[in-house]
Amino acid sequence: MANDFDSLQMLSNTAKIRIYPPPGTGTPMDVMVEDSFL
């Protein structure tokens, strides 16, 4: 597993996804995840 420094270097390889929370919890959250995670 990559450490924090490696993760920062991989920002260019990340994909942005949206997490929709249950009703009444607020607005959706923007989350960055690694392409390898998808």
N, C-alpha and C positions, 0 to 999 in steps of 0.2 A: 504493500500500500504506500502511495506517495505521501511524503511529509508536507507540511505547510508550504515550504519553499518551492517544492516541485509543483504543488497545486497552483501557486501563483504564476509559475512559468507556463502552465497549461491553460491559462485563461483564454488564450486565443483558440483553444480547441473545445471550449465549452458550448453547451446549447442551453438556450433560455426556455424554461417551461413555466406554465401557470398552474398553481395549486388552488382549486376552488374549494373554499371552506364550506361547512354546513350553513344553511340559512341562519341569519341573525348573528353571525360571528364577525362580520365585517367584510372588507373588500378582499379580493384574491391577492395572493402573495406572489411576487416575482422571485423565482428561485433559479440559481445557476447550478447546473449539474454537468458532470463530465460526459462526453459523447459515449465513452465506454460503459457508462452506467445505464444508458438508454437501451 
